[in-house]
Amino acid sequence: MMELFNNQIYKRGFANTMIENDTFCKIFIDTDEQYEYLYHLINKLVNGNAETRRDIKNETLVLSLVKNDDFDAIQRLDFPDGFLHSRYYLEVEPNGNFEFQRYIMSISLLLESLWTSGLNAVAACDFEELLPRKGGYNYVGD
């Protein structure tokens, strides 16, 4: 995965660059699990330091787990835009100075870990095409 990821980064010319205005990412997570369970799972997956009952930090990421005000039990099942009505979302930003490649890799690993944990997760950001499964939105394979 790392080699494929690095090839995508270099092909698009993002290696060792910082894109200051385009780093915010929102990851929608749809699960029926309780908030506390999800919070502790994410903290474990990113090897984070729980800051508050909402915020998690590691050396690369600052994460905020939020209950989605737009949650809808029926609309969340609609394809492909149902993810917008997921029960939760993560607001993701870089933790201080960073290399863009490292930031993307951290988000990629988080997405893969969420999927491996059996959670539905979709990233919404300006760099979705650099993420595995293109962030999970309407993925049909490469």
N, C-alpha and C positions, 0 to 999 in steps of 0.2 A: 504494500500500500504506500509506503514512504516513497519508493522510487516513482510510482505513478503520480503521486501528489507533487513531488519535486518537478517532474516533467511538465505538469500542468502549470505550475507557478512560472517556470522559466519560459515556456512557450508564450505566456501572456505578458511577460516582461515585468512581473511583480517581485522578482527576487531582491531581497535586501532593501525593499522600499517601504516607506510608511505612507499610507494613504490616510491623511489626517481627518478628512471629512466623511469618509465612507466606512468607518470601522464599527459602527453600531450594528448589532444583529439581534433579532428577536427569534427565539426558538419556541414554537408552539408545541406543547406537550399534551396529548390527550390520553387520559387514564382515569379510571374510577378510583384510584388509590387516594388515600387521604393526604392532605398537604404535608403533614409532618413526615410521613413515610417518604414522599417524593423529595422533600428538602434534604433529609438525611442521606438518601440514596445519591442525590446529585453531589452533595458534599463529599461523599466517599468516592464517587467516580472521578472527581477532579482533584482528589487529594487536597481538599480545600480547608480553609480556616473559616468556620462559621462566625460571621461578624455579628449578625443580629438574627432574628427569627425569619428574616427575608433575604439577607445578603450573605454571599459566599465569595471568598477571594482565594486565589492561588497565585503563583508567581506571574502568570500570564493573563488571567481572566478576572474580571469583576462581574459577578452574576447576581441578579435579583430575581427571585421566584415570586410570581404574581398570580393571584387568582384572576382569571379572565372575566371581566365584566360582560363580555359578549358571549359567554358560554351559553350554548343551547344544545340540549341533549339530542334533538332531532337534526338540526342543521349541521352539527359536527360530523354527521354521517354522509353528507353530500360530497360527491366527488366532482371536481378536484379541490374546490375551495372550502370544504368543510373544516379544514384545519383552523381557519380563522375563528371558529367557534369552539375550539378546544377548551378544556377545563382550566388549564394553566398556560403560562408562557414564562420564558426566561428572558430578561433583558441582559444582553452581553456586551461588555465593553472591555477594552484592553486595560491591564493593570500597569499604568505608568508607561515609560518608554519601552518600545518593543520593535522587533522586526516583524513586518507584515507576515512573512512566511511562517514564523513561529506562532503568531496569533491564529492564522488560518489552520495550522496543524492542531492547535489546542481545541478549536471549535470542531474540527473534523473528528478528533478522538472522542470528544464529548458526544457528538451525534452518534457515532458508531457504538459507543457504550450504552446510550439510551436505547438504541434499536436492539442491541444484544440483550438488554434487560427486559425486552418485550414491550417497550413503550412506543407509541406512535409519536414521532417528532418531525417537525418541518421547520427549517430555517428560512427566515425572510430577511435578506440583506442584499446589499449591492454586489456582493461577491459570491452569490450562491453557486455559480458555475464552477468555482474552485473547490467546492465542498463535495464530499462523497454523495453519490446519488443526486447531485446538483441540489443539495440541501434537503432532499426528500419530497419536494413538490412535484407531483405529476410525473414521477420517475418512470421511464419505460426502458431504461438500459442504454448502454452505449454501443 
